[in-house]
Amino acid sequence: MRDRDGSSRKETHVSDDAALRVLIVEDDPMTAQAHADFVARVPGFEVVGTCLGGHEAIERFDELTSAGNPADIVLLDMNLTDSHGLEVAGRLNSRGQDVDIIAITAVRHLQVIRSAISSGITQYLIKPFTFAVFREKLENQREFRRGLTGSGTLATQASVDNALSALRSVSSTTLPKGLIAETLEAVSVCVRDSPVPVSATEVGQRLDLSRVTVRRYLEHLVATKQAIKQPRHGTPGRPEYEYRWV
């Protein structure tokens, strides 16, 4: 068991080899599983629980802490069925544990974002997003934690500055010329949420975009290993390709 002041917990996270433990709080089961799949694709992170509500999240968090295997990072939705994410964040922080909270939500209201920051949430990720953006947030959080795990109990100005700078996405994912981030997100969500592989024509019909335009975005997803391209068999005429989320 750890001391109340968290002294033994610090030693747990000094090692760069130890995987950071991630607790997912998301009330939509499919989205929660998608987040878990994303975490599994990022080296150095592991999912230790998936909770569909705020009350369940608090219980699971306390269970992990009591067992001596506390969560390091919580991926927290703002709109939960039984509570608000801000309330959950406040209760988690009141535990006095060394946990970082990343908000993952579709909520864009500035007041909620301000409240999230003031409640101790370190990063705010707006849905929908690509795997590359998700991975960047996790890796930034890891660098932030490393920056604040020194050999003593006091920080230097340099260590504080380096830790805070790690949370900033200084190099946003560069898209090929002509691609728009918002359209890429829409195409990504369409492919990801489809229960079956989809073609460029089908995605274009759903998003009211031309087949040629959609195909450029789909090929980008394939190039960045977020989607898989395969020929669709049994279609007359020229070969047609279909795409499915990794």
C-alpha positions as CSV (number, residue, x, y, z in Angstrom):
1,M,0.0,0.0,0.0
2,R,1.1,3.6,-0.6
3,D,1.5,6.3,1.9
4,R,-1.1,9.0,2.0
5,D,1.5,11.6,0.9
6,G,2.1,9.5,-2.3
7,S,5.9,9.2,-1.6
8,S,6.1,5.6,-2.7
9,R,4.0,6.3,-5.8
10,K,6.6,8.6,-7.2
11,E,9.1,5.7,-7.5
12,T,6.6,3.7,-9.5
13,H,6.6,6.2,-12.3
14,V,10.2,7.1,-12.5
15,S,10.9,4.1,-14.7
16,D,10.4,4.8,-18.4
17,D,9.8,1.1,-19.0
18,A,6.7,0.8,-16.8
19,A,3.5,1.1,-18.9
20,L,1.2,3.9,-17.9
21,R,-2.2,2.6,-16.7
22,V,-5.2,4.1,-18.4
23,L,-8.8,4.1,-17.1
24,I,-11.4,4.9,-19.7
25,V,-14.7,6.6,-18.7
26,E,-17.2,6.8,-21.6
27,D,-20.9,6.1,-21.5
28,D,-21.1,4.8,-25.1
29,P,-19.8,1.2,-25.2
30,M,-18.7,1.3,-28.9
31,T,-16.8,4.6,-28.3
32,A,-15.3,3.2,-25.1
33,Q,-14.0,0.1,-27.0
34,A,-12.6,2.4,-29.8
35,H,-10.7,4.3,-27.2
36,A,-9.4,1.1,-25.7
37,D,-8.3,-0.1,-29.1
38,F,-6.5,3.2,-29.6
39,V,-4.7,2.9,-26.3
40,A,-3.6,-0.6,-27.2
41,R,-1.9,0.7,-30.3
42,V,0.3,3.2,-28.4
43,P,3.4,1.5,-26.9
44,G,3.9,2.1,-23.2
45,F,0.2,2.3,-22.2
46,E,-2.3,-0.3,-21.0
47,V,-6.0,-0.2,-20.3
48,V,-6.9,-1.1,-16.7
49,G,-10.6,-0.5,-16.9
50,T,-13.5,0.8,-18.9
51,C,-16.4,2.5,-17.1
52,L,-19.7,3.5,-18.6
53,G,-20.6,6.0,-15.9
54,G,-19.2,8.4,-13.4
55,H,-20.1,6.4,-10.3
56,E,-18.6,3.3,-11.7
57,A,-15.5,5.2,-12.6
58,I,-15.0,6.4,-9.0
59,E,-15.5,2.9,-7.7
60,R,-13.1,1.4,-10.1
61,F,-10.5,4.1,-9.5
62,D,-10.7,3.4,-5.7
63,E,-10.5,-0.4,-6.3
64,L,-7.3,0.0,-8.3
65,T,-5.8,2.3,-5.8
66,S,-6.6,0.0,-2.9
67,A,-5.1,-2.9,-4.8
68,G,-1.8,-1.0,-5.1
69,N,-2.2,-0.6,-8.9
70,P,-3.7,2.9,-9.3
71,A,-4.6,4.4,-12.6
72,D,-2.1,6.9,-14.0
73,I,-4.3,8.5,-16.6
74,V,-8.1,8.8,-16.9
75,L,-9.7,9.4,-20.3
76,L,-12.9,11.2,-19.2
77,D,-16.0,12.0,-21.2
78,M,-17.9,15.2,-20.1
79,N,-21.4,14.0,-20.9
80,L,-22.1,10.9,-18.8
81,T,-25.5,9.4,-18.1
82,D,-25.2,9.6,-14.4
83,S,-23.0,12.6,-13.8
84,H,-21.0,15.4,-15.4
85,G,-17.3,14.9,-16.2
86,L,-16.4,17.9,-14.2
87,E,-17.9,16.4,-11.1
88,V,-16.1,13.1,-11.7
89,A,-12.8,15.0,-12.2
90,G,-13.3,16.9,-9.0
91,R,-13.9,13.6,-7.1
92,L,-10.9,11.9,-8.6
93,N,-8.6,14.8,-7.8
94,S,-9.9,14.9,-4.2
95,R,-8.4,11.4,-3.7
96,G,-5.0,13.0,-3.6
97,Q,-3.5,10.4,-6.0
98,D,-1.0,11.1,-8.8
99,V,-3.5,10.8,-11.6
100,D,-3.7,12.8,-14.9
101,I,-7.1,13.4,-16.5
102,I,-7.6,13.9,-20.2
103,A,-11.1,15.1,-21.3
104,I,-12.3,13.3,-24.4
105,T,-15.6,14.8,-25.4
106,A,-17.8,16.5,-28.1
107,V,-18.5,19.4,-25.7
108,R,-17.1,22.6,-27.2
109,H,-18.6,25.2,-24.8
110,L,-15.8,27.6,-23.6
111,Q,-17.2,27.7,-20.1
112,V,-16.9,23.9,-19.8
113,I,-13.4,24.0,-21.2
114,R,-12.4,26.7,-18.7
115,S,-13.9,24.8,-15.9
116,A,-12.1,21.6,-17.0
117,I,-8.8,23.4,-16.9
118,S,-9.5,24.9,-13.5
119,S,-10.5,21.4,-12.2
120,G,-7.2,19.9,-13.0
121,I,-7.8,18.4,-16.4
122,T,-4.5,18.6,-18.3
123,Q,-5.6,18.1,-21.9
124,Y,-8.9,18.5,-23.8
125,L,-9.5,16.4,-26.8
126,I,-12.6,17.2,-28.9
127,K,-14.4,14.4,-30.8
128,P,-14.1,13.3,-33.5
129,F,-10.4,12.9,-33.9
130,T,-7.9,10.7,-35.6
131,F,-5.6,8.1,-34.1
132,A,-2.6,10.3,-34.7
133,V,-4.1,13.1,-32.6
134,F,-5.1,10.6,-29.9
135,R,-1.6,9.1,-29.8
136,E,0.0,12.6,-29.6
137,K,-2.1,13.4,-26.5
138,L,-1.1,10.2,-24.7
139,E,2.5,10.7,-25.6
140,N,2.4,14.3,-24.5
141,Q,1.0,13.2,-21.2
142,R,3.8,10.7,-20.7
143,E,6.4,13.4,-21.3
144,F,4.6,15.7,-18.9
145,R,4.7,13.0,-16.1
146,R,8.4,12.3,-16.8
147,G,9.2,16.0,-16.6
148,L,7.8,16.1,-13.0
149,T,9.5,12.9,-11.7
150,G,12.8,14.1,-10.4
151,S,15.1,12.7,-7.8
152,G,13.9,15.0,-5.1
153,T,10.7,16.6,-3.8
154,L,11.4,20.1,-5.2
155,A,11.1,21.1,-8.9
156,T,13.4,23.5,-10.7
157,Q,12.1,26.2,-13.1
158,A,13.5,24.2,-16.0
159,S,11.7,21.0,-15.0
160,V,8.4,22.9,-14.6
161,D,8.8,24.6,-18.0
162,N,9.7,21.4,-19.8
163,A,6.8,19.5,-18.3
164,L,4.3,22.2,-19.2
165,S,5.7,22.5,-22.7
166,A,5.3,18.8,-23.2
167,L,1.5,19.2,-23.1
168,R,1.5,21.6,-26.0
169,S,1.1,20.1,-29.5
170,V,3.8,22.1,-31.1
171,S,3.8,20.1,-34.3
172,S,0.3,19.4,-35.4
173,T,-0.1,16.5,-37.8
174,T,0.7,17.8,-41.2
175,L,-1.8,16.9,-43.9
176,P,-0.9,16.6,-47.6
177,K,-1.7,19.6,-49.7
178,G,-5.4,20.0,-50.4
179,L,-6.6,18.0,-47.5
180,I,-8.7,19.7,-44.8
181,A,-8.6,18.5,-41.2
182,E,-12.4,18.8,-40.7
183,T,-13.2,16.8,-43.8
184,L,-10.6,14.2,-42.7
185,E,-12.3,13.9,-39.4
186,A,-15.7,13.4,-41.0
187,V,-14.4,10.7,-43.4
188,S,-12.6,9.0,-40.5
189,V,-15.7,8.9,-38.4
190,C,-17.7,7.5,-41.3
191,V,-15.3,4.6,-41.9
192,R,-14.7,4.0,-38.2
193,D,-18.4,3.8,-37.3
194,S,-19.4,1.7,-40.2
195,P,-20.0,-2.0,-39.3
196,V,-18.9,-3.1,-42.7
197,P,-16.1,-1.9,-45.1
198,V,-17.2,1.1,-47.2
199,S,-16.2,2.3,-50.6
200,A,-15.3,5.9,-51.6
201,T,-18.7,6.1,-53.4
202,E,-20.6,5.1,-50.3
203,V,-18.7,7.5,-48.0
204,G,-19.2,10.3,-50.6
205,Q,-23.0,9.7,-50.6
206,R,-23.2,9.8,-46.8
207,L,-21.1,13.0,-46.6
208,D,-22.3,14.7,-49.8
209,L,-18.8,14.7,-51.2
210,S,-17.5,13.6,-54.6
211,R,-16.0,10.1,-54.9
212,V,-12.7,11.6,-56.1
213,T,-12.5,13.9,-53.1
214,V,-13.3,11.1,-50.6
215,R,-10.9,8.7,-52.2
216,R,-8.0,11.1,-51.4
217,Y,-8.9,11.2,-47.8
218,L,-9.3,7.4,-47.7
219,E,-5.9,6.9,-49.3
220,H,-4.4,9.2,-46.6
221,L,-6.0,7.0,-43.9
222,V,-4.4,3.9,-45.5
223,A,-1.0,5.6,-45.8
224,T,-1.1,6.6,-42.1
225,K,-2.2,3.0,-41.2
226,Q,-5.5,4.0,-39.8
227,A,-7.5,2.1,-42.4
228,I,-7.1,-0.9,-44.6
229,K,-7.8,-1.0,-48.3
230,Q,-9.0,-4.1,-50.1
231,P,-10.6,-5.0,-53.4
232,R,-14.4,-5.5,-53.3
233,H,-15.2,-8.8,-55.0
234,G,-18.3,-9.5,-57.0
235,T,-18.8,-6.0,-58.4
236,P,-19.3,-5.6,-62.2
237,G,-17.2,-3.3,-64.3
238,R,-14.0,-1.7,-63.1
239,P,-12.5,-2.9,-59.8
240,E,-13.8,-1.1,-56.7
241,Y,-12.0,-0.9,-53.4
242,E,-13.4,-0.8,-49.9
243,Y,-12.0,0.6,-46.7
244,R,-12.3,-0.5,-43.1
245,W,-10.9,1.0,-39.9
246,V,-7.9,-0.7,-38.4
